[in-house]
Amino acid sequence: MKLIHNSGSSADVYHTESCNKKAAKWNRASYEMNYEPSASPLGSETAEETVEGAPQELRIKLDVNAVNADMPVETAITNRTSKKSFSCNALPMSHLAKILYLANGARTKVAEASENMDSNYGAGFNFPSAGGLASTQIDVFVLNVEGVEPGIYRFDRRKHELVLKKKGNFSTWLKEFGILQVEFGDAGAVLILSCDMARLAEKYTIRAYRLGLMDAGHVSENIYLTANALGLCVCATAGFVDSEINSALGFDGLDKCALLALGVGL
Ligand SMILES: Cc1cc2nc3c(=O)[nH]c(=O)nc-3n(C[C@H](O)[C@H](O)[C@H](O)COP(=O)(O)O)c2cc1C
């Protein structure tokens, strides 16, 4: 049952109408100046959701305990800021691992115990979610991360691994096509929070859209607090071209859709 998609409901209309249109980004001059030919086919591809069955050679194990983000919660909250003046220094993999784990990871013991579970329910994640359905997932544009080849990766939150979806440096593509503010293309990594809206709708019908947005908000705050505790620059933006980001990640934009992008870096 997919009540959000194909129903002709006002939620569909709202979602479609509230997308940023390509026209908002379209600037012929900059497009021609920095055009990256390898980026052009990206928009037409619909990558499969490969995370569950992805072969070992596409997987990078993340050490989620290599650094500590052990700032007191009160300090982390009161010191938190948005910063997008990213330097050209590489983001350490340990820092990315910590952010992904604390923001969207299954807790370690559960990750080990639940490798064969086929449901997210009750998995014990580091974030709250409506119905425990864990509707928010993270895909990562790795632009400049120590020891990780640039590309698009899915965070396998149960196994604490990055799963390669597509190789390539998408910094220019993000600046020119994906995100309205160019600064985000200079981040070490851009984390895209997406929602499995169809799954939420099976349980919550028309209220799923509201819940999906709130779920993503909780994950976003975890990213903010962890990044700030680690002394990193972090900034959220909903200012991206939905159709570009969705098709780059293999989402149909309704049942599965990008909701928020966060740039993280030094
Ligand atoms: C949902 C959301 C969308 C945002 N979009 C942008 C954005 O497009 N560009 C930007 O520079 N900052 C963006 N921000 C960051 C806010 O501008 C920032 O949180 C706000 O100015 C308060 O500053 P602070 O986070 O440093 O306290 C966004 C934040 C959130 C939560």
The ligand as an SDF file (V2000), in Angstrom:
LIG
                    3D

 31 33  0  0  0  0  0  0  0  0999 V2000
   16.3560   22.5090    7.7310 C   0  0  0  0  0  0  0  0  0  0  0  0
   17.5160   23.4790    7.6660 C   0  0  0  0  0  0  0  0  0  0  0  0
   17.8490   24.0640    6.4710 C   0  0  0  0  0  0  0  0  0  0  0  0
   18.9390   24.9420    6.3830 C   0  0  0  0  0  0  0  0  0  0  0  0
   19.2860   25.4510    5.1640 N   0  0  0  0  0  0  0  0  0  0  0  0
   20.3950   26.2210    5.0800 C   0  0  0  0  0  0  0  0  0  0  0  0
   20.8480   26.6920    3.8090 C   0  0  0  0  0  0  0  0  0  0  0  0
   20.2520   26.4190    2.7710 O   0  0  0  0  0  0  0  0  0  0  0  0
   21.9700   27.4380    3.7720 N   0  0  0  0  0  0  0  0  0  0  0  0
   22.6730   27.7460    4.8980 C   0  0  0  0  0  0  0  0  0  0  0  0
   23.6990   28.4300    4.7910 O   0  0  0  0  0  0  0  0  0  0  0  0
   22.2690   27.3260    6.1110 N   0  0  0  0  0  0  0  0  0  0  0  0
   21.1610   26.5720    6.2200 C   0  0  0  0  0  0  0  0  0  0  0  0
   20.7550   26.1030    7.4450 N   0  0  0  0  0  0  0  0  0  0  0  0
   21.4810   26.5200    8.6480 C   0  0  0  0  0  0  0  0  0  0  0  0
   20.7300   27.6930    9.2920 C   0  0  0  0  0  0  0  0  0  0  0  0
   20.8670   28.8480    8.4900 O   0  0  0  0  0  0  0  0  0  0  0  0
   21.2760   27.9340   10.6900 C   0  0  0  0  0  0  0  0  0  0  0  0
   20.9770   26.7990   11.4870 O   0  0  0  0  0  0  0  0  0  0  0  0
   20.6720   29.1730   11.3240 C   0  0  0  0  0  0  0  0  0  0  0  0
   21.0910   30.3260   10.6390 O   0  0  0  0  0  0  0  0  0  0  0  0
   21.0790   29.3210   12.7870 C   0  0  0  0  0  0  0  0  0  0  0  0
   22.4750   29.3420   12.9000 O   0  0  0  0  0  0  0  0  0  0  0  0
   23.2300   28.2670   13.8210 P   0  0  0  0  0  0  0  0  0  0  0  0
   22.9180   26.9020   13.2740 O   0  0  0  0  0  0  0  0  0  0  0  0
   24.7020   28.5800   13.6980 O   0  0  0  0  0  0  0  0  0  0  0  0
   22.7230   28.3990   15.1950 O   0  0  0  0  0  0  0  0  0  0  0  0
   19.6870   25.2510    7.5510 C   0  0  0  0  0  0  0  0  0  0  0  0
   19.3240   24.6600    8.7650 C   0  0  0  0  0  0  0  0  0  0  0  0
   18.2670   23.7690    8.8250 C   0  0  0  0  0  0  0  0  0  0  0  0
   17.9280   23.1270   10.1580 C   0  0  0  0  0  0  0  0  0  0  0  0
  1  2  1  0
  2  3  1  0
  2 30  2  0
  3  4  2  0
  4  5  1  0
  4 28  1  0
  5  6  2  0
  6  7  1  0
  6 13  1  0
  7  8  2  0
  7  9  1  0
  9 10  1  0
 10 11  2  0
 10 12  1  0
 12 13  2  0
 13 14  1  0
 14 15  1  0
 14 28  1  0
 15 16  1  0
 16 17  1  0
 16 18  1  0
 18 19  1  0
 18 20  1  0
 20 21  1  0
 20 22  1  0
 22 23  1  0
 23 24  1  0
 24 25  2  0
 24 26  1  0
 24 27  1  0
 28 29  2  0
 29 30  1  0
 30 31  1  0
M  END
$$$$
